[in-house]
Amino acid sequence: MDKFMSLKILVVDDNPICRQVLIDLLTDKGWQVATAENGIQALQKCKDKKFNAVITGFYMPVVDGPHFLRMLKEMEELAQLPVIMLSTQEQKEVEAQVDFQLLSLYLRKPLNCDTKRQLVDHLSTLAVATDDKAA
């Protein structure tokens, strides 16, 4: 369990309820969580602090998820940061605006027991990979 304690995750979503659900889920696993309400805030936080992963919504004010993803991946020092996108949209609709090769994972909102488990399992895999690199 100690290997998962070091995970630092940025949650980016303009919906405070969605942010809180993710905060509760992730902190229950012992992971550290920071939040942002849009892509601009998220980019600034990514520049200021090192994260192991970013979970972003699709529709947000100022800079939405797809634009945030492209901007993040264009920054050399952040290009390898795993990004998980959450959206209420069907995957086909999201694929029209997002290069899925840039994503670590895509999940559909609202989060249910299955999608929460997928998210935690995926992040746990990232935590193990992060620990292996540090060893």
N, CA, C and O atoms as a MOPAC input file, in Angstrom:
PM7 MOZYME 1SCF
protein

 N      0.82200 1    -1.20400 1     0.00000 1
 C      0.00000 1     0.00000 1     0.00000 1
 C      0.86000 1     1.25900 1     0.00000 1
 O      0.44100 1     2.28800 1    -0.52900 1
 N      2.06500 1     1.19200 1     0.58900 1
 C      2.91400 1     2.37000 1     0.65000 1
 C      3.23300 1     2.92900 1    -0.72500 1
 O      3.34900 1     4.14300 1    -0.89500 1
 N      3.37500 1     2.04000 1    -1.71400 1
 C      3.73600 1     2.49800 1    -3.05000 1
 C      2.65800 1     3.39700 1    -3.65200 1
 O      2.95800 1     4.21600 1    -4.52000 1
 N      1.39200 1     3.25600 1    -3.19900 1
 C      0.31200 1     4.07700 1    -3.72300 1
 C      0.21000 1     5.42000 1    -3.01100 1
 O     -0.45200 1     6.33300 1    -3.50600 1
 N      0.85400 1     5.55000 1    -1.86100 1
 C      0.73100 1     6.76500 1    -1.06800 1
 C      1.36000 1     7.96400 1    -1.77400 1
 O      0.96600 1     9.10500 1    -1.53200 1
 N      2.32600 1     7.71200 1    -2.63700 1
 C      3.05900 1     8.80800 1    -3.25700 1
 C      2.33300 1     9.43000 1    -4.45100 1
 O      2.78500 1    10.44000 1    -4.98900 1
 N      1.22300 1     8.84300 1    -4.86500 1
 C      0.53500 1     9.32600 1    -6.06000 1
 C     -0.06100 1    10.71500 1    -5.83300 1
 O     -0.76700 1    10.95600 1    -4.85400 1
 N      0.24300 1    11.62100 1    -6.76600 1
 C     -0.29500 1    12.98700 1    -6.72700 1
 C     -1.11400 1    13.18800 1    -7.99500 1
 O     -0.60400 1    13.04300 1    -9.10600 1
 N     -2.39300 1    13.52600 1    -7.81400 1
 C     -3.32100 1    13.59200 1    -8.93900 1
 C     -3.97100 1    14.96300 1    -8.99400 1
 O     -4.39600 1    15.50300 1    -7.97300 1
 N     -4.04300 1    15.51800 1   -10.19700 1
 C     -4.75300 1    16.77500 1   -10.42300 1
 C     -6.10500 1    16.45500 1   -11.03400 1
 O     -6.19000 1    15.78900 1   -12.06600 1
 N     -7.16600 1    16.93500 1   -10.38800 1
 C     -8.53400 1    16.75500 1   -10.87200 1
 C     -8.99500 1    18.08500 1   -11.45800 1
 O     -9.00700 1    19.10500 1   -10.76900 1
 N     -9.37400 1    18.06600 1   -12.74000 1
 C     -9.77900 1    19.28100 1   -13.44800 1
 C    -11.22300 1    19.12400 1   -13.90400 1
 O    -11.51700 1    18.31900 1   -14.78800 1
 N    -12.11700 1    19.89000 1   -13.30300 1
 C    -13.52900 1    19.84100 1   -13.68400 1
 C    -14.21200 1    21.08000 1   -13.13900 1
 O    -13.93400 1    21.50400 1   -12.01700 1
 N    -15.10500 1    21.66200 1   -13.92800 1
 C    -15.81200 1    22.86100 1   -13.46900 1
 C    -16.98400 1    22.52000 1   -12.55600 1
 O    -17.54000 1    23.40700 1   -11.90700 1
 N    -17.36300 1    21.25400 1   -12.49900 1
 C    -18.48900 1    20.83400 1   -11.67500 1
 C    -17.99000 1    20.48000 1   -10.27200 1
 O    -17.24900 1    19.51100 1   -10.10500 1
 N    -18.39400 1    21.26500 1    -9.25900 1
 C    -17.89300 1    21.00600 1    -7.90300 1
 C    -18.30700 1    19.64400 1    -7.35000 1
 O    -17.57800 1    19.05600 1    -6.55100 1
 N    -19.45400 1    19.14100 1    -7.76000 1
 C    -19.89100 1    17.82700 1    -7.28200 1
 C    -18.98900 1    16.73500 1    -7.85300 1
 O    -18.56400 1    15.83100 1    -7.13400 1
 N    -18.70400 1    16.82600 1    -9.13900 1
 C    -17.80200 1    15.84900 1    -9.77200 1
 C    -16.41700 1    15.91000 1    -9.12900 1
 O    -15.81300 1    14.87400 1    -8.84900 1
 N    -15.91700 1    17.11900 1    -8.89700 1
 C    -14.61000 1    17.26100 1    -8.24500 1
 C    -14.62000 1    16.57900 1    -6.87800 1
 O    -13.69100 1    15.85100 1    -6.53100 1
 N    -15.68000 1    16.82300 1    -6.10900 1
 C    -15.73900 1    16.26200 1    -4.75700 1
 C    -15.83000 1    14.73700 1    -4.77500 1
 O    -15.20400 1    14.06800 1    -3.95300 1
 N    -16.60300 1    14.18800 1    -5.70500 1
 C    -16.69000 1    12.72400 1    -5.82900 1
 C    -15.29900 1    12.14300 1    -6.08900 1
 O    -14.91200 1    11.14300 1    -5.48400 1
 N    -14.56000 1    12.77700 1    -6.98900 1
 C    -13.21500 1    12.29700 1    -7.30800 1
 C    -12.25700 1    12.49500 1    -6.13700 1
 O    -11.44500 1    11.61800 1    -5.84400 1
 N    -12.34700 1    13.63400 1    -5.47300 1
 C    -11.50400 1    13.88000 1    -4.29500 1
 C    -11.73200 1    12.78600 1    -3.25500 1
 O    -10.78000 1    12.20200 1    -2.73600 1
 N    -13.00200 1    12.51500 1    -2.95700 1
 C    -13.32900 1    11.49100 1    -1.95800 1
 C    -12.79800 1    10.11700 1    -2.36600 1
 O    -12.20600 1     9.40800 1    -1.55200 1
 N    -13.00900 1     9.75000 1    -3.62000 1
 C    -12.56500 1     8.45000 1    -4.12200 1
 C    -11.04600 1     8.31200 1    -4.02500 1
 O    -10.53800 1     7.28600 1    -3.57400 1
 N    -10.33400 1     9.34100 1    -4.44900 1
 C     -8.88000 1     9.26800 1    -4.53200 1
 C     -8.20800 1     9.40400 1    -3.17000 1
 O     -7.23800 1     8.70100 1    -2.88500 1
 N     -8.71400 1    10.29800 1    -2.32900 1
 C     -8.11100 1    10.45300 1    -0.99900 1
 C     -8.38700 1     9.23200 1    -0.12400 1
 O     -7.59900 1     8.92100 1     0.76900 1
 N     -9.49700 1     8.54000 1    -0.37100 1
 C     -9.76600 1     7.28800 1     0.35100 1
 C     -8.68400 1     6.24600 1     0.07800 1
 O     -8.46000 1     5.35100 1     0.89300 1
 N     -8.01900 1     6.36400 1    -1.06000 1
 C     -6.92000 1     5.45500 1    -1.41200 1
 C     -5.58400 1     5.95000 1    -0.86400 1
 O     -4.55600 1     5.29400 1    -1.03300 1
 N     -5.60300 1     7.10000 1    -0.21400 1
 C     -4.38100 1     7.65400 1     0.34400 1
 C     -3.60500 1     8.52900 1    -0.62100 1
 O     -2.47100 1     8.91500 1    -0.33700 1
 N     -4.20300 1     8.84400 1    -1.75600 1
 C     -3.51900 1     9.65500 1    -2.75000 1
 C     -3.74900 1    11.14200 1    -2.49100 1
 O     -4.77400 1    11.53400 1    -1.93300 1
 N     -2.79000 1    11.95700 1    -2.90200 1
 C     -2.89600 1    13.40600 1    -2.75400 1
 C     -3.62000 1    13.97200 1    -3.97400 1
 O     -3.35600 1    13.57300 1    -5.10800 1
 N     -4.53200 1    14.90100 1    -3.72500 1
 C     -5.34400 1    15.45400 1    -4.81100 1
 C     -5.30500 1    16.97400 1    -4.77400 1
 O     -5.48500 1    17.59000 1    -3.72400 1
 N     -5.06800 1    17.56500 1    -5.93400 1
 C     -5.21000 1    19.00600 1    -6.13200 1
 C     -6.31600 1    19.18700 1    -7.17000 1
 O     -6.61400 1    18.26500 1    -7.93000 1
 N     -6.92000 1    20.36700 1    -7.20200 1
 C     -8.02400 1    20.58900 1    -8.13900 1
 C     -7.84200 1    21.87700 1    -8.93000 1
 O     -7.13200 1    22.79700 1    -8.52400 1
 N     -8.51300 1    21.90200 1   -10.07600 1
 C     -8.60400 1    23.09200 1   -10.92100 1
 C     -9.98100 1    23.07200 1   -11.57200 1
 O    -10.57100 1    22.00900 1   -11.76700 1
 N    -10.48700 1    24.25800 1   -11.90800 1
 C    -11.82400 1    24.36500 1   -12.49100 1
 C    -11.81700 1    24.46000 1   -14.00600 1
 O    -12.86500 1    24.32500 1   -14.63700 1
 N    -10.64400 1    24.69100 1   -14.60300 1
 C    -10.55800 1    24.79000 1   -16.06200 1
 C     -9.12600 1    24.50000 1   -16.50100 1
 O     -8.22300 1    24.34000 1   -15.67900 1
 N     -8.94500 1    24.43800 1   -17.80800 1
 C     -7.64700 1    24.08700 1   -18.35500 1
 C     -6.53600 1    25.07400 1   -18.06600 1
 O     -5.38300 1    24.67200 1   -17.91200 1
 N     -6.85300 1    26.35500 1   -17.98800 1
 C     -5.82800 1    27.36600 1   -17.68700 1
 C     -5.29700 1    27.17200 1   -16.27200 1
 O     -4.08500 1    27.15400 1   -16.05400 1
 N     -6.21300 1    27.02500 1   -15.30700 1
 C     -5.78800 1    26.76300 1   -13.92600 1
 C     -4.96900 1    25.47600 1   -13.85900 1
 O     -3.96000 1    25.40700 1   -13.15700 1
 N     -5.40800 1    24.47000 1   -14.58900 1
 C     -4.72400 1    23.17700 1   -14.57300 1
 C     -3.30600 1    23.28000 1   -15.13400 1
 O     -2.37200 1    22.71800 1   -14.56200 1
 N     -3.14200 1    23.98800 1   -16.24100 1
 C     -1.80100 1    24.15400 1   -16.82000 1
 C     -0.86900 1    24.83400 1   -15.83400 1
 O      0.28600 1    24.43400 1   -15.68800 1
 N     -1.36700 1    25.86100 1   -15.15600 1
 C     -0.54500 1    26.56700 1   -14.17600 1
 C     -0.14300 1    25.63100 1   -13.04000 1
 O      1.01000 1    25.62700 1   -12.61000 1
 N     -1.09600 1    24.84200 1   -12.55900 1
 C     -0.78200 1    23.90800 1   -11.46700 1
 C      0.21700 1    22.84900 1   -11.92600 1
 O      1.08700 1    22.44400 1   -11.15500 1
 N      0.09800 1    22.40000 1   -13.17000 1
 C      1.04100 1    21.40600 1   -13.69800 1
 C      2.44800 1    21.98000 1   -13.82200 1
 O      3.43100 1    21.25500 1   -13.66500 1
 N      2.54800 1    23.26600 1   -14.10100 1
 C      3.85400 1    23.91600 1   -14.18700 1
 C      4.46400 1    24.09800 1   -12.79900 1
 O      5.68100 1    24.01900 1   -12.63200 1
 N      3.60100 1    24.34300 1   -11.79900 1
 C      4.06400 1    24.64500 1   -10.44500 1
 C      4.36500 1    23.41500 1    -9.59700 1
 O      5.18600 1    23.48400 1    -8.68300 1
 N      3.71500 1    22.29300 1    -9.88600 1
 C      3.82000 1    21.11100 1    -9.03400 1
 C      3.87100 1    19.85600 1    -9.90300 1
 O      3.27800 1    19.80700 1   -10.98100 1
 N      4.58000 1    18.85400 1    -9.42100 1
 C      4.69200 1    17.59300 1   -10.16100 1
 C      3.52800 1    16.67500 1    -9.80000 1
 O      3.28100 1    16.40000 1    -8.62600 1
 N      2.81500 1    16.20400 1   -10.82800 1
 C      1.71300 1    15.26000 1   -10.64800 1
 C      2.05400 1    13.94600 1   -11.33900 1
 O      2.83600 1    13.90700 1   -12.28900 1
 N      1.44700 1    12.86800 1   -10.83600 1
 C      1.60000 1    11.55800 1   -11.46800 1
 C      0.55100 1    11.31900 1   -12.53500 1
 O      0.74200 1    10.49800 1   -13.43100 1
 N     -0.57600 1    12.04900 1   -12.43600 1
 C     -1.66200 1    11.89600 1   -13.40800 1
 C     -2.60800 1    13.08100 1   -13.30000 1
 O     -2.67300 1    13.76500 1   -12.27900 1
 N     -3.34300 1    13.30200 1   -14.39300 1
 C     -4.38000 1    14.33500 1   -14.43700 1
 C     -5.68100 1    13.66600 1   -14.85100 1
 O     -5.71300 1    12.85700 1   -15.77800 1
 N     -6.74900 1    14.01500 1   -14.15000 1
 C     -8.09700 1    13.58400 1   -14.53300 1
 C     -8.83100 1    14.84800 1   -14.94100 1
 O     -8.97500 1    15.76600 1   -14.13400 1
 N     -9.29800 1    14.90900 1   -16.18100 1
 C     -9.95000 1    16.12400 1   -16.66300 1
 C    -11.33600 1    15.84400 1   -17.23000 1
 O    -11.60400 1    14.78400 1   -17.79600 1
 N    -12.19500 1    16.82700 1   -17.05700 1
 C    -13.49100 1    16.78200 1   -17.69500 1
 C    -13.36700 1    17.20400 1   -19.14600 1
 O    -12.29300 1    17.61200 1   -19.59000 1
 N    -14.44200 1    17.10900 1   -19.87200 1
 C    -14.45500 1    17.45000 1   -21.29200 1
 C    -14.90000 1    18.89800 1   -21.49100 1
 O    -14.15500 1    19.72100 1   -22.02100 1
 N    -16.12300 1    19.19300 1   -21.05900 1
 C    -16.65700 1    20.55300 1   -21.19400 1
 C    -16.32800 1    21.35800 1   -19.95100 1
 O    -16.71600 1    20.99000 1   -18.84200 1
 N    -15.60100 1    22.47100 1   -20.14000 1
 C    -15.27300 1    23.38700 1   -19.04900 1
 C    -15.17400 1    24.78700 1   -19.63100 1
 O    -14.89400 1    24.94800 1   -20.81900 1
 N    -15.40200 1    25.80600 1   -18.80000 1
 C    -15.24300 1    27.17300 1   -19.29000 1
 C    -13.76200 1    27.52600 1   -19.47400 1
 O    -12.88200 1    26.80500 1   -19.00600 1
 N    -13.50900 1    28.60800 1   -20.13900 1
 C    -12.17800 1    29.18300 1   -20.38600 1
 C    -11.38600 1    28.29000 1   -21.34200 1
 O    -11.22000 1    28.63800 1   -22.51000 1
 N    -10.89800 1    27.15000 1   -20.86600 1
 C    -10.21900 1    26.17000 1   -21.72000 1
 C    -10.79400 1    24.79800 1   -21.37400 1
 O    -10.69800 1    24.34500 1   -20.23300 1
 N    -11.39100 1    24.14400 1   -22.36400 1
 C    -12.03800 1    22.84800 1   -22.11900 1
 C    -11.01600 1    21.70900 1   -22.11600 1
 O     -9.82700 1    21.92100 1   -22.35200 1
 N    -11.50300 1    20.50800 1   -21.84600 1
 C    -10.63500 1    19.33900 1   -21.75700 1
 C     -9.80900 1    19.05800 1   -22.99800 1
 O     -8.60000 1    18.85600 1   -22.88600 1
 N    -10.42600 1    19.03500 1   -24.20200 1
 C     -9.63500 1    18.76600 1   -25.40600 1
 C     -8.52100 1    19.79000 1   -25.64300 1
 O     -7.40900 1    19.41500 1   -26.01400 1
 N     -8.80900 1    21.07800 1   -25.43400 1
 C     -7.77700 1    22.10300 1   -25.62900 1
 C     -6.69200 1    21.99600 1   -24.55400 1
 O     -5.50500 1    22.13400 1   -24.84800 1
 N     -7.10200 1    21.75200 1   -23.32300 1
 C     -6.13600 1    21.55800 1   -22.23700 1
 C     -5.20500 1    20.38800 1   -22.56400 1
 O     -3.99100 1    20.49500 1   -22.39500 1
 N     -5.76700 1    19.28600 1   -23.02700 1
 C     -4.97600 1    18.10600 1   -23.36700 1
 C     -3.92800 1    18.43900 1   -24.42700 1
 O     -2.75900 1    18.08200 1   -24.27900 1
 N     -4.34200 1    19.11800 1   -25.48800 1
 C     -3.39700 1    19.48100 1   -26.55600 1
 C     -2.30500 1    20.41200 1   -26.03300 1
 O     -1.12900 1    20.23000 1   -26.34700 1
 N     -2.69500 1    21.41000 1   -25.23400 1
 C     -1.71300 1    22.35500 1   -24.68900 1
 C     -0.71900 1    21.64300 1   -23.77500 1
 O      0.48100 1    21.91400 1   -23.82600 1
 N     -1.21300 1    20.74700 1   -22.95300 1
 C     -0.36000 1    20.00400 1   -22.02700 1
 C      0.64600 1    19.14600 1   -22.79100 1
 O      1.83300 1    19.13800 1   -22.46700 1
 N      0.17300 1    18.43400 1   -23.79300 1
 C      1.03000 1    17.51500 1   -24.54100 1
 C      2.05500 1    18.25000 1   -25.40900 1
 O      3.05000 1    17.65600 1   -25.82400 1
 N      1.82000 1    19.53500 1   -25.68600 1
 C      2.78500 1    20.33200 1   -26.45100 1
 C      3.93700 1    20.82000 1   -25.58100 1
 O      4.95400 1    21.28100 1   -26.09900 1
 N      3.78500 1    20.72200 1   -24.26500 1
 C      4.83200 1    21.16000 1   -23.34400 1
 C      5.76600 1    19.98100 1   -23.07600 1
 O      5.35800 1    18.96900 1   -22.50600 1
 N      7.01000 1    20.12600 1   -23.49100 1
 C      7.96300 1    19.01400 1   -23.42800 1
 C      8.04700 1    18.38000 1   -22.04000 1
 O      8.07600 1    17.15600 1   -21.91400 1
 N      8.08600 1    19.21200 1   -21.00500 1
 C      8.25200 1    18.68500 1   -19.64900 1
 C      6.99400 1    17.98900 1   -19.10800 1
 O      7.06100 1    17.29200 1   -18.09600 1
 N      5.84700 1    18.17600 1   -19.78000 1
 C      4.59100 1    17.58300 1   -19.31700 1
 C      3.98200 1    16.59800 1   -20.31900 1
 O      2.93100 1    16.01300 1   -20.05400 1
 N      4.62600 1    16.41800 1   -21.44500 1
 C      4.05500 1    15.61000 1   -22.53100 1
 C      3.79300 1    14.16000 1   -22.13300 1
 O      2.88400 1    13.52900 1   -22.67300 1
 N      4.57100 1    13.62800 1   -21.20300 1
 C      4.41600 1    12.22200 1   -20.79800 1
 C      3.44800 1    12.03600 1   -19.63200 1
 O      3.20000 1    10.90600 1   -19.21100 1
 N      2.90400 1    13.12100 1   -19.11000 1
 C      1.98100 1    13.03800 1   -17.97400 1
 C      0.70700 1    12.30300 1   -18.38900 1
 O      0.04200 1    12.72300 1   -19.33600 1
 N      0.35200 1    11.21700 1   -17.70200 1
 C     -0.87100 1    10.48800 1   -18.05200 1
 C     -2.11900 1    11.34400 1   -17.81200 1
 O     -2.26800 1    11.96200 1   -16.75800 1
 N     -3.00600 1    11.36800 1   -18.80400 1
 C     -4.24600 1    12.13800 1   -18.70300 1
 C     -5.43300 1    11.19600 1   -18.88000 1
 O     -5.50400 1    10.42200 1   -19.83400 1
 N     -6.35100 1    11.28700 1   -17.93900 1
 C     -7.59600 1    10.52200 1   -17.97800 1
 C     -8.71100 1    11.51600 1   -18.23800 1
 O     -8.82700 1    12.51500 1   -17.52800 1
 N     -9.53100 1    11.25800 1   -19.24400 1
 C    -10.62500 1    12.17300 1   -19.56400 1
 C    -11.95700 1    11.54300 1   -19.19400 1
 O    -12.20400 1    10.36300 1   -19.44400 1
 N    -12.81000 1    12.36500 1   -18.58800 1
 C    -14.16300 1    11.95900 1   -18.22000 1
 C    -15.14600 1    12.82900 1   -18.98200 1
 O    -14.94900 1    14.03900 1   -19.09600 1
 N    -16.20900 1    12.21900 1   -19.50500 1
 C    -17.20600 1    12.99500 1   -20.23900 1
 C    -18.55100 1    12.29200 1   -20.20700 1
 O    -18.63300 1    11.06900 1   -20.09900 1
 N    -19.59800 1    13.08900 1   -20.30400 1
 C    -20.94800 1    12.53600 1   -20.43600 1
 C    -21.21700 1    12.13100 1   -21.88100 1
 O    -22.18700 1    11.42600 1   -22.16100 1
 N    -20.35900 1    12.57500 1   -22.79900 1
 C    -20.53300 1    12.30300 1   -24.22400 1
 C    -20.19200 1    10.85400 1   -24.56300 1
 O    -19.38900 1    10.21300 1   -23.88600 1
 N    -20.81700 1    10.35900 1   -25.62000 1
 C    -20.45700 1     9.04700 1   -26.16800 1
 C    -19.00700 1     9.10300 1   -26.64900 1
 O    -18.52500 1    10.16200 1   -27.05300 1
 N    -18.32400 1     7.98400 1   -26.60700 1
 C    -16.92300 1     7.94600 1   -27.00600 1
 C    -16.72900 1     8.43300 1   -28.44000 1
 O    -15.74900 1     9.12100 1   -28.72600 1
 N    -17.64500 1     8.09000 1   -29.34700 1
 C    -17.53200 1     8.53700 1   -30.74600 1
 C    -17.50000 1    10.05900 1   -30.84200 1
 O    -16.72600 1    10.61800 1   -31.61800 1
 N    -18.33900 1    10.72800 1   -30.05400 1
 C    -18.38600 1    12.19100 1   -30.06900 1
 C    -17.09200 1    12.78500 1   -29.53000 1
 O    -16.60200 1    13.79000 1   -30.04700 1
 N    -16.54400 1    12.17200 1   -28.50200 1
 C    -15.29300 1    12.64900 1   -27.92200 1
 C    -14.14400 1    12.41900 1   -28.90000 1
 O    -13.27600 1    13.27700 1   -29.05300 1
 N    -14.13800 1    11.26400 1   -29.56100 1
 C    -13.07600 1    10.94500 1   -30.52400 1
 C    -13.00600 1    11.95800 1   -31.66100 1
 O    -11.94600 1    12.14300 1   -32.25900 1
 N    -14.12300 1    12.61500 1   -31.96500 1
 C    -14.13200 1    13.62800 1   -33.01900 1
 C    -13.30500 1    14.85400 1   -32.62500 1
 O    -12.86000 1    15.60500 1   -33.49300 1
 N    -13.09700 1    15.06000 1   -31.31800 1
 C    -12.37700 1    16.24700 1   -30.85400 1
 C    -11.07900 1    15.93700 1   -30.11300 1
 O    -10.29100 1    16.84000 1   -29.83100 1
 N    -10.85800 1    14.66900 1   -29.79800 1
 C     -9.70500 1    14.29400 1   -28.97900 1
 C     -8.93300 1    13.16900 1   -29.65800 1
 O     -9.52100 1    12.19500 1   -30.12900 1
 N     -7.61700 1    13.31000 1   -29.70300 1
 C     -6.75100 1    12.23200 1   -30.16600 1
 C     -6.58600 1    11.25500 1   -29.00100 1
 O     -5.87800 1    11.54900 1   -28.03800 1
 N     -7.23300 1    10.10400 1   -29.08800 1
 C     -7.23400 1     9.15100 1   -27.98000 1
 C     -5.84100 1     8.59700 1   -27.68200 1
 O     -5.62000 1     8.04700 1   -26.60400 1
 N     -4.90500 1     8.73100 1   -28.61000 1
 C     -3.53200 1     8.29700 1   -28.34500 1
 C     -2.87000 1     9.17800 1   -27.29200 1
 O     -1.88300 1     8.77900 1   -26.67300 1
 N     -3.41200 1    10.37800 1   -27.08900 1
 C     -2.86900 1    11.27700 1   -26.07300 1
 C     -3.41500 1    10.97400 1   -24.68200 1
 O     -2.90000 1    11.47800 1   -23.68400 1
 N     -4.45600 1    10.15100 1   -24.62000 1
 C     -5.09400 1     9.83300 1   -23.34200 1
 C     -4.55200 1     8.53400 1   -22.75900 1
 O     -4.21300 1     7.59300 1   -23.47800 1
 N     -4.48500 1     8.51700 1   -21.46100 1
 C     -4.14700 1     7.29700 1   -20.74100 1
 C     -5.39500 1     6.42800 1   -20.58800 1
 O     -5.32100 1     5.20000 1   -20.61700 1
 N     -6.56300 1     7.10100 1   -20.42100 1
 C     -7.82900 1     6.40400 1   -20.23200 1
 C     -8.97200 1     7.37000 1   -20.50700 1
 O     -8.85800 1     8.56800 1   -20.24600 1
 N    -10.08200 1     6.84000 1   -21.03800 1
 C    -11.31500 1     7.61200 1   -21.20600 1
 C    -12.42200 1     6.87500 1   -20.46800 1
 O    -12.59600 1     5.66800 1   -20.63700 1
 N    -13.17300 1     7.61200 1   -19.64500 1
 C    -14.30800 1     7.03200 1   -18.93200 1
 C    -15.52800 1     7.92500 1   -19.09400 1
 O    -15.42200 1     9.14300 1   -19.23500 1
 N    -16.66300 1     7.29500 1   -19.06900 1
 C    -17.93600 1     7.99900 1   -19.24900 1
 C    -18.51300 1     8.40200 1   -17.89900 1
 O    -18.53900 1     7.60800 1   -16.95900 1
 N    -18.97400 1     9.64400 1   -17.81600 1
 C    -19.71500 1    10.11600 1   -16.64100 1
 C    -21.18000 1     9.76900 1   -16.83700 1
 O    -21.60500 1     9.58100 1   -17.97800 1
 N    -21.96600 1     9.67800 1   -15.78300 1
 C    -21.53100 1     9.79200 1   -14.38800 1
 C    -20.77300 1     8.53600 1   -13.97100 1
 O    -20.99000 1     7.44500 1   -14.49700 1
 N    -19.88000 1     8.73000 1   -13.01000 1
 C    -19.09600 1     7.60400 1   -12.52400 1
 C    -19.98100 1     6.67200 1   -11.70600 1
 O    -20.67400 1     7.10300 1   -10.78500 1
 N    -19.94800 1     5.40100 1   -12.05300 1
 C    -20.66900 1     4.39500 1   -11.27400 1
 C    -19.63000 1     3.47300 1   -10.62900 1
 O    -18.43000 1     3.73200 1   -10.72200 1
 N    -20.07400 1     2.42700 1    -9.99300 1
 C    -19.13700 1     1.51200 1    -9.30800 1
 C    -18.09500 1     0.94200 1   -10.27100 1
 O    -16.91500 1     0.85800 1    -9.93200 1
 N    -18.53300 1     0.55100 1   -11.47400 1
 C    -17.60700 1    -0.03300 1   -12.44800 1
 C    -16.57400 1     0.97700 1   -12.92900 1
 O    -15.38400 1     0.66700 1   -12.98100 1
 N    -17.01800 1     2.18900 1   -13.28300 1
 C    -16.06500 1     3.18200 1   -13.79000 1
 C    -15.14300 1     3.66900 1   -12.67700 1
 O    -13.97700 1     3.97000 1   -12.93300 1
 N    -15.64400 1     3.75100 1   -11.45700 1
 C    -14.77200 1     4.11900 1   -10.33000 1
 C    -13.69200 1     3.05400 1   -10.13700 1
 O    -12.52800 1     3.38200 1    -9.90400 1
 N    -14.07500 1     1.78600 1   -10.23400 1
 C    -13.10700 1     0.70200 1   -10.09000 1
 C    -12.07400 1     0.76000 1   -11.22100 1
 O    -10.88000 1     0.58200 1   -10.97900 1
 N    -12.53100 1     1.00800 1   -12.45600 1
 C    -11.59900 1     1.12900 1   -13.59200 1
 C    -10.60800 1     2.26000 1   -13.34600 1
 O     -9.41200 1     2.11700 1   -13.60200 1
 N    -11.11100 1     3.37700 1   -12.85000 1
 C    -10.26000 1     4.53300 1   -12.59000 1
 C     -9.21500 1     4.20200 1   -11.52600 1
 O     -8.02700 1     4.46000 1   -11.72200 1
 N     -9.64800 1     3.64000 1   -10.41600 1
 C     -8.72700 1     3.29500 1    -9.32800 1
 C     -7.71700 1     2.24300 1    -9.79300 1
 O     -6.52900 1     2.35300 1    -9.48900 1
 N     -8.17400 1     1.23400 1   -10.52200 1
 C     -7.26000 1     0.20300 1   -11.03200 1
 C     -6.21400 1     0.81000 1   -11.95800 1
 O     -5.03300 1     0.47200 1   -11.87900 1
 N     -6.65200 1     1.70500 1   -12.83200 1
 C     -5.73100 1     2.34700 1   -13.77200 1
 C     -4.69900 1     3.19200 1   -13.02400 1
 O     -3.50500 1     3.13100 1   -13.31600 1
 N     -5.16900 1     3.97400 1   -12.06600 1
 C     -4.25000 1     4.80700 1   -11.29000 1
 C     -3.30200 1     3.95200 1   -10.45000 1
 O     -2.13900 1     4.31500 1   -10.26900 1
 N     -3.78200 1     2.83500 1    -9.94500 1
 C     -2.91800 1     1.92400 1    -9.18200 1
 C     -1.78900 1     1.39700 1   -10.06200 1
 O     -0.65400 1     1.25900 1    -9.60700 1
 N     -2.10100 1     1.10500 1   -11.31600 1
 C     -1.08600 1     0.66400 1   -12.27200 1
 C     -0.05200 1     1.76000 1   -12.49400 1
 O      1.14600 1     1.48600 1   -12.56700 1
 N     -0.52100 1     3.00700 1   -12.60100 1
 C      0.40300 1     4.13200 1   -12.75500 1
 C      1.28100 1     4.27400 1   -11.52400 1
 O      2.46900 1     4.57600 1   -11.63200 1
 N      0.69000 1     4.05600 1   -10.34800 1
 C      1.45100 1     4.17000 1    -9.10500 1
 C      2.56500 1     3.13200 1    -9.05300 1
 O      3.68500 1     3.44000 1    -8.64500 1
 N      2.26300 1     1.91200 1    -9.46200 1
 C      3.26900 1     0.85000 1    -9.48000 1
 C      4.36100 1     1.19700 1   -10.48400 1
 O      5.54600 1     1.03100 1   -10.19400 1
 N      3.97100 1     1.67700 1   -11.66600 1
 C      4.94800 1     2.05800 1   -12.69300 1
 C      5.83300 1     3.19500 1   -12.19800 1
 O      7.03900 1     3.19700 1   -12.44500 1
 N      5.24400 1     4.15800 1   -11.50400 1
 C      5.99700 1     5.28700 1   -10.95500 1
 C      6.99500 1     4.78400 1    -9.92300 1
 O      8.14800 1     5.21800 1    -9.91400 1
 N      6.56700 1     3.87900 1    -9.05900 1
 C      7.44500 1     3.30900 1    -8.04300 1
 C      8.57900 1     2.51100 1    -8.67000 1
 O      9.71900 1     2.58300 1    -8.20900 1
 N      8.27400 1     1.75200 1    -9.71600 1
 C      9.29800 1     0.96000 1   -10.39100 1
 C     10.36900 1     1.85300 1   -11.00300 1
 O     11.55300 1     1.51400 1   -10.97800 1
 N      9.95500 1     2.99800 1   -11.55500 1
 C     10.92200 1     3.93000 1   -12.14900 1
 C     11.81300 1     4.53900 1   -11.07400 1
 O     13.00200 1     4.76400 1   -11.29900 1
 N     11.23100 1     4.80600 1    -9.89700 1
 C     11.98100 1     5.43000 1    -8.81200 1
 C     12.96900 1     4.44900 1    -8.17400 1
 O     13.97200 1     4.86600 1    -7.59300 1
 N     12.68800 1     3.16100 1    -8.28200 1
 C     13.52800 1     2.14200 1    -7.62400 1
 C     14.85400 1     1.95000 1    -8.32900 1
 O     15.66800 1     1.13200 1    -7.90100 1

